[in-house]
Amino acid sequence: MKASDLSCFHLTAATDRPLGNQSFLDNRLFQPLTMHEWALAEAVNSAAVEVGEKEGLKEITELNIRIGQLQQIDPETFKFALSSLRAPMLKNAKFNLKTVKAELKCRACEHKWDFSPEDLGKDASESIHFIPEVAHAYVKCPKCGSPDFEVTVGRGVWIESIKGVR
Ligand SMILES: [Zn+2]
């Protein structure tokens, strides 16, 4: 038996769509957020199994999962969903979750910077966590002051590495 360490499998959430102009008080918002963790957990499980089968693994022992800081997700629910949905190949797998800082890039001057919603204070931080699109109302490029930026890292969930036994 040989231990294997595989790296970098990116996933995008099927349910990761912009929430547009919906208001915070709109109850419809909360349903997709609850479903979201389960949809992502299912995507992680099936991607892991696919990799495991391709690599001829008997068992997957450890999954290192990265969550973009701007991804709307509840880590506890996500972890519960991952454990509940585990495929036979993952029956003893350990799920390690880690949040990855967002990186933003200014469209006006191309400056890139690390971004943490916590730097902005509680209200802004919570708004951005639930609706990343509102980040533009709070965040400006630290170099040129433009509010026109893109999120280069910080959305989505991905498997950084998989450990298993052949
Ligand atoms: Zn700029």
Residues whose N, C-alpha, C, O or C-beta is under 5 A from the ligand:
A	BS01	ZN	C106 A108 C109 E110 H111 C141 K143 C144 G145 S146
